């Protein structure tokens, strides 16, 4: 079997998933492509400005999987937000993993610890947008079989006309549960025990990065929370509806307010406001 670690560059001046509906779209898209392209998804995570996957399949299928994910999600973003080819120039890196050493375990741990390293949650299992809560669960999550939905409801949920197995489970939050299509049994055999999986999670490079970020100061709020506050701040502070309508001095004041209210660092400000690193630092230096 061939294993692959597929990851994308981090967008620095915008985010992929602006709200929960965007994340749900991404979660369902993973399920659709896993079934349609017959790719074995072992683990994945959807972060604000990048994604990671560990896949089991021939390399050409891994490449097609990533290409289709980027293409379809970009189309969704274009339709919803009227953005042109948001992900067209995002670089995708696909590296082989060996099944004969511990590289597979380390890759899965790295994927799952992204949310912890970003300061979003205390444990990988608390993060809903991926497979962090899929393995070694004492109690499986209940879901509604996809086949129980009407054709219209299924299309509205998945934004797709493709036929999927009726036994896939849809969770209460409105997306197909990863545990109903991810190769859970295989991953649990790889790690062997929950304790061994915890060892890899706690000793991954992402776990160490979390310790370093705690020392340096990391964002206290998710990108989506900061992003949702921007329209209200633009209205209350400047009587304008968006960042694009603000003058440079007003943008500088907005950045100051976001940094003060949400303890946002420069990188997070770049993502949520949609300005380059150089522009944000220049505006912040006005104060």
C-alpha positions as CSV (number, residue, x, y, z in Angstrom):
1,X,0.0,0.0,0.0
2,X,1.1,3.6,-0.7
3,X,0.8,6.2,1.9
4,X,0.9,10.0,1.3
5,X,1.1,13.1,3.4
6,X,-0.7,15.8,1.4
7,X,-0.6,19.4,2.6
8,X,-1.2,22.9,1.3
9,X,0.6,26.2,1.8
10,X,-0.8,28.5,4.5
11,X,-2.6,31.4,3.0
12,X,-1.2,34.5,4.7
13,X,-3.7,37.2,3.8
14,X,-7.0,35.4,3.8
15,X,-8.8,32.3,5.2
16,X,-10.4,29.3,3.5
17,X,-13.2,28.7,6.0
18,X,-15.0,31.8,7.1
19,X,-17.8,30.2,9.1
20,X,-19.2,26.9,10.2
21,X,-21.1,26.4,6.9
22,X,-17.8,26.6,5.0
23,X,-16.2,24.0,7.3
24,X,-19.3,21.7,6.8
25,X,-18.9,22.1,3.0
26,X,-15.2,21.1,3.4
27,X,-16.1,18.1,5.6
28,X,-18.7,16.8,3.1
29,X,-16.4,17.4,0.2
30,X,-13.8,15.1,1.8
31,X,-16.4,12.3,2.1
32,X,-17.6,12.8,-1.4
33,X,-14.1,12.6,-3.0
34,X,-13.0,9.7,-0.8
35,X,-16.0,7.7,-2.1
36,X,-16.0,8.9,-5.7
37,X,-12.2,8.7,-6.2
38,X,-11.9,5.5,-4.1
39,X,-9.2,7.1,-1.9
40,X,-8.6,5.7,1.6
41,X,-8.5,8.7,3.9
42,X,-6.6,7.9,7.1
43,X,-6.7,11.3,8.7
44,X,-7.2,14.9,7.9
45,X,-7.8,18.4,9.3
46,X,-9.3,21.6,7.9
47,X,-7.7,24.7,9.4
48,X,-8.6,28.3,8.7
49,X,-6.0,28.8,6.0
50,X,-4.7,25.4,5.1
51,X,-5.5,21.7,5.1
52,X,-3.7,18.4,5.8
53,X,-4.4,14.8,4.7
54,X,-2.9,11.4,5.2
55,X,-4.1,9.2,2.3
56,X,-3.7,5.6,1.3
57,X,-3.8,5.1,-2.5
58,X,-1.6,5.3,-5.6
59,X,0.1,8.7,-6.0
60,X,-1.9,9.7,-9.0
61,X,-5.1,9.3,-7.0
62,X,-3.7,11.4,-4.1
63,X,-2.8,14.1,-6.6
64,X,-6.3,14.0,-8.2
65,X,-7.9,14.0,-4.7
66,X,-6.1,17.2,-3.7
67,X,-6.7,18.8,-7.1
68,X,-10.4,18.1,-7.0
69,X,-10.7,19.2,-3.4
70,X,-9.1,22.6,-4.2
71,X,-11.1,23.0,-7.4
72,X,-14.5,22.2,-6.0
73,X,-14.0,24.2,-2.8
74,X,-12.7,27.1,-4.8
75,X,-15.9,27.0,-6.9
76,X,-18.0,27.0,-3.7
77,X,-16.1,30.0,-2.4
78,X,-16.5,31.8,-5.7
79,X,-20.2,31.3,-5.7
80,X,-20.7,32.2,-2.1
81,X,-18.3,35.1,-1.7
82,X,-17.8,36.1,-5.3
83,X,-14.0,35.6,-5.0
84,X,-12.1,34.6,-8.1
85,X,-10.1,31.4,-8.0
86,X,-9.2,31.7,-4.3
87,X,-7.1,28.5,-4.2
88,X,-5.8,28.4,-7.8
89,X,-2.3,29.4,-6.9
90,X,-2.1,27.5,-3.5
91,X,0.8,25.0,-3.6
92,X,0.1,21.4,-2.7
93,X,2.9,19.2,-1.4
94,X,2.6,15.4,-1.5
95,X,5.2,13.4,0.3
96,X,5.5,9.6,0.6
97,X,5.2,7.9,4.0
98,X,6.6,4.5,4.9
99,X,4.5,1.8,6.4
100,X,7.6,0.0,7.7
101,X,8.7,2.6,10.3
102,X,6.8,5.1,12.4
103,X,6.4,7.8,9.8
104,X,2.7,7.0,9.3
105,X,2.1,7.5,13.1
106,X,4.0,10.7,13.2
107,X,2.2,12.1,10.2
108,X,-1.2,11.4,11.6
109,X,-0.2,12.9,14.9
110,X,1.1,16.0,13.2
111,X,-2.2,16.4,11.3
112,X,-4.3,16.1,14.5
113,X,-2.2,18.4,16.6
114,X,-2.6,21.4,14.2
115,X,-5.6,22.6,16.1
116,X,-3.8,22.3,19.5
117,X,-0.7,24.0,18.2
118,X,-2.9,26.9,16.9
119,X,-4.4,27.4,20.3
120,X,-7.9,26.5,19.2
121,X,-8.4,23.6,21.7
122,X,-6.7,21.7,24.5
123,X,-6.9,18.3,22.8
124,X,-7.0,17.1,19.2
125,X,-10.2,15.3,19.9
126,X,-12.0,18.5,20.8
127,X,-11.6,19.9,17.2
128,X,-14.6,19.0,15.0
129,X,-13.2,19.7,11.5
130,X,-11.3,16.6,10.8
131,X,-10.5,13.2,12.3
132,X,-9.2,14.2,15.7
133,X,-12.1,12.6,17.4
134,X,-12.4,9.5,15.2
135,X,-10.2,6.9,16.8
136,X,-10.3,4.8,20.0
137,X,-13.7,6.2,20.9
138,X,-15.5,4.4,23.7
139,X,-18.8,5.4,22.3
140,X,-19.5,6.0,18.6
141,X,-21.4,9.1,17.6
142,X,-24.9,8.6,16.4
143,X,-25.9,9.9,13.0
144,X,-28.6,9.7,10.5
145,X,-28.1,7.4,7.5
146,X,-27.6,9.5,4.3
147,X,-30.1,7.2,2.6
148,X,-32.9,8.4,4.9
149,X,-32.7,11.9,3.4
150,X,-34.8,12.8,0.4
151,X,-32.9,13.5,-2.9
152,X,-33.5,17.2,-2.5
153,X,-32.3,17.3,1.1
154,X,-29.2,15.3,0.2
155,X,-28.3,17.6,-2.7
156,X,-28.8,20.6,-0.5
157,X,-26.6,19.1,2.2
158,X,-23.8,18.0,0.0
159,X,-23.9,20.6,-2.8
160,X,-23.5,17.6,-5.1
161,X,-25.5,15.3,-7.4
162,X,-23.1,12.4,-6.9
163,X,-24.5,9.1,-5.5
164,X,-22.9,8.1,-2.2
165,X,-23.5,5.0,-0.1
166,X,-26.8,5.3,1.8
167,X,-25.1,4.0,5.0
168,X,-22.9,7.0,5.4
169,X,-23.9,8.8,8.6
170,X,-24.8,12.5,8.8
171,X,-24.1,14.0,12.2
172,X,-26.3,16.5,14.1
173,X,-24.0,19.4,12.9
174,X,-24.9,18.7,9.2
175,X,-21.9,16.9,7.7
176,X,-20.9,13.3,7.0
177,X,-19.2,11.9,10.0
178,X,-15.5,10.9,9.2
179,X,-15.9,7.7,11.2
180,X,-18.4,6.4,8.7
181,X,-15.9,6.4,5.8
182,X,-12.4,6.8,7.2
183,X,-10.4,3.5,7.6
184,X,-10.7,3.7,11.4
185,X,-9.9,0.0,12.1
186,X,-6.6,0.3,10.1
187,X,-5.5,3.4,11.9
188,X,-6.2,1.9,15.3
189,X,-4.2,-1.2,14.3
190,X,-1.3,1.0,13.3
191,X,-1.3,2.7,16.7
192,X,-2.2,-0.5,18.5
193,X,-3.4,1.3,21.8
194,X,-4.8,4.6,22.8
195,X,-1.8,5.2,25.0
196,X,0.6,4.7,22.1
197,X,-1.4,7.1,20.0
198,X,-1.3,9.7,22.8
199,X,2.5,9.3,22.9
200,X,2.7,10.3,19.3
201,X,0.3,13.2,19.7
202,X,2.1,14.6,22.7
203,X,5.5,14.3,21.2
204,X,4.8,15.5,17.6
205,X,6.4,18.6,16.3
206,X,3.1,20.3,16.5
207,X,2.9,19.6,20.2
208,X,6.3,21.1,20.7
209,X,5.3,24.1,18.6
210,X,2.4,24.7,20.9
211,X,4.7,24.9,23.9
212,X,6.8,27.4,22.0
213,X,3.8,29.5,21.0
214,X,2.6,29.6,24.6
215,X,5.9,31.1,25.5
216,X,5.8,33.7,22.7
217,X,2.1,34.4,22.8
218,X,-0.4,32.9,20.4
219,X,-3.8,34.0,19.2
220,X,-6.5,33.7,21.8
221,X,-9.5,33.5,19.5
222,X,-10.2,31.5,16.3
223,X,-9.9,33.3,13.0
224,X,-13.7,32.9,12.4
225,X,-14.5,34.7,15.7
226,X,-12.3,37.7,14.9
227,X,-13.6,37.8,11.3
228,X,-17.2,37.8,12.5
229,X,-16.5,40.9,14.6
230,X,-15.1,43.0,11.8
231,X,-18.4,44.2,10.2
232,X,-19.8,45.4,13.5
233,X,-16.5,47.2,14.3
234,X,-16.5,48.9,10.9
235,X,-20.1,50.1,11.4
236,X,-19.7,51.2,15.0
237,X,-16.4,52.9,14.7
238,X,-16.5,54.3,11.1
239,X,-20.1,53.9,9.9
240,X,-18.8,51.8,7.0
241,X,-19.7,48.2,6.1
242,X,-16.3,46.6,5.2
243,X,-12.6,46.9,5.5
244,X,-12.4,47.8,1.8
245,X,-14.3,51.1,2.4
246,X,-11.9,52.2,5.2
247,X,-9.2,54.8,4.7
248,X,-5.6,53.8,5.7
249,X,-5.9,55.6,9.1
250,X,-9.2,53.8,9.7
251,X,-7.7,50.5,8.8
252,X,-4.9,51.2,11.2
253,X,-7.4,51.9,14.0
254,X,-9.4,48.8,13.2
255,X,-6.2,46.7,13.4
256,X,-5.4,48.3,16.8
257,X,-8.9,47.5,18.0
258,X,-8.7,43.9,16.9
259,X,-5.3,43.4,18.5
260,X,-6.5,44.9,21.7
261,X,-9.9,43.2,21.9
262,X,-8.8,39.7,20.7
263,X,-5.1,39.6,21.4
264,X,-4.6,39.0,17.7
265,X,-1.0,38.8,16.4
266,X,0.1,40.1,13.1
267,X,-0.3,36.8,11.2
268,X,-3.9,36.4,12.3
269,X,-4.7,40.1,11.5
270,X,-3.4,39.5,8.0
271,X,-5.7,36.5,7.5
272,X,-8.9,38.0,8.8
273,X,-8.5,41.5,7.3
274,X,-7.1,40.3,4.0
275,X,-4.0,42.5,3.9
276,X,-0.4,41.6,3.4
277,X,2.1,41.2,6.3
278,X,4.0,44.3,5.2
279,X,0.8,46.4,5.0
280,X,-0.4,45.3,8.4
281,X,2.9,45.9,10.2
282,X,3.1,49.4,8.5
283,X,-0.4,50.3,9.7
284,X,0.3,49.1,13.2
285,X,3.5,51.1,13.4
286,X,1.5,54.3,13.0
287,X,0.6,54.0,16.7
